[in-house]
Amino acid sequence: MHPPTGAQYDIAAGDLTATVTQVAAGLRSLRLGDADLTEPFPVDATPPSGCGIVLVPWPNRVKDAAWELDGVTQRLAVTEPARGNAIHGLLRYRPYELVEHTASSVTQTAAIFPELGYPFQLATTVRHELGEGGLTVTHTIENTGSTTAPVAVGAHPYLRVGDLPTAEATLTVGARTHLDVDDRLNVIGESAVDGTRFDLSAGRRVGELELDDGFADLPVADGEVIHTLTAPDGRSVALWADPAFAYLQLYTSRTLATKEKGDVALAVEPMTAPANALNTGRGVRWLEPGETWSVRWGIRHDGF
């Protein structure tokens, strides 16, 4: 029987190991020795709640699965039926092709051809590489079509600190702006996080949080945006990203299949554009024919 996420690519660097899937170029596991740094899921399962997948050519939601292009309404497939939206791009359920698999890295590619609601042609590449600094993920997108194409990139990792219940960890995110949403989680405005439950700059215990929220105005330090999950004993797992990942989605799940009852799973999703970007234009990168764009993010550990 073949795994529902296709081929499984194991990579390693010292005590750091990872498994990357063919479908969605997903991160199925990331471990330091026997300590999980992301939420794993079984080889015979599909990614629960988008666990580890790549989000391209848009992350998050497109309201009503529709957007305007040169005055013409483009209608995407409704992939979030309960809310009537299109969610997480076009490659979530598609297999990638292997480009290169070494001991410490795997590179995969997938093409996007013109289709319902997205009449553009792209070549996308995702490289997962392990090294002394942790995991680095590089996304490269080339416009292989004849018209300028709107593009954004995101990823959907769930962080954890080894065997610590994630509910007991502290999440620190320096975002200054919260993206306010309606009851279908579509963005309707924004507000400062100061004085609200969305201010995570001083750290908040994950078990106290209830989130499916987008954030903007992320501080950049030494050329990186950094979000950190820390255990009481000082161990930490950090997601870093290029400044191009100027938006962040945080999602807490108490029903993720891989979690123990009473615990929380925490998705920390770097995004180059926020929800509904195809309609608002916010954060969208318009690639000219033949133009290539690359961005990076990764996961580091400390104190283990």
C-alpha positions, 0 to 999 in steps of 0.5 A: 500500500502506498502512503496517502502523502506519496513518497517519503523522503528522509533526511538527516544532519547529525542528530537532526532528522526530518521526513518530507512528503511527495504530496504538498511537499509537506514536513511530516516530521522534524526531530532532534534525537528523540525530541519532536520539533514539529507535530508528526503524523503517521505515514498512513495518514493524511496531514491533519489540519494541513499539518506541514504542507506548502501553501502556494500560489496563495496561503490562507483564504480567498473570500467566497472563492472569488476575486477580480482580475482586470474587471473579470470575476475569477471563480476558484474551487470552494475548498473550505465548504463550511465557510464558502472560501478557497483555502491554502492554494492549489498544491495542497493535494498534489504530488511533487516531482523529485529533483534531488535527494541527498543525505541532508536535503530534498528538492521537489518541484510542481507545476501550476497550469492555468485552471479555474480561477487562476489562469496562470502558469508557474513552476514551483520548487521547494527545498528542505535542507538540514544543517547545524542551524536547523531546518531551512526551507527555500521556495522558488517560483518562476512565471512560465506563462505569458502574462504577469501572475499574482503569487504568494507563499505560505507554510503550515508547520505545527511547532512543539518542544519535544515531549512537553505538552504544547499547552505548557509552552510559552509562545512569543510573537512580536506582531503589532497588528491583528487582522480582524475577521468576520464569522467566516474568518475573512479579513474585515479590518485590522487593529493594534494588539496593544492591550488585547489578548492578541499581544504575544510580545511578552509571551503567553502560555499556549494553553490559554490561547484560542487562535485562528488569527492573522497578524501583520507588522512583524518586527525584523531583527538581523534580517529575520522575522522570528517566532518562538515556542519555549518550555519552562526548562528553557528549551525552545523551538523558533520559526524564522523567516525572510522579511518577505514573510511579513504576515503570520497565521496562528492556529490552536487546535485541541482536536488534532489527531496526533495530540493527547487529550487536553493538549493543544497543537499550535500552527505557526504559519509564515505567509508572504501575504495575508488572507484574501490577498488576491482581492486586496492585493496586500502582500501579493508579488506580481511575477513577470513572464520569465521572472523567478522569486525565492524566499526562505524560512526555517526552524531552529532549536536551542537548549536541548 
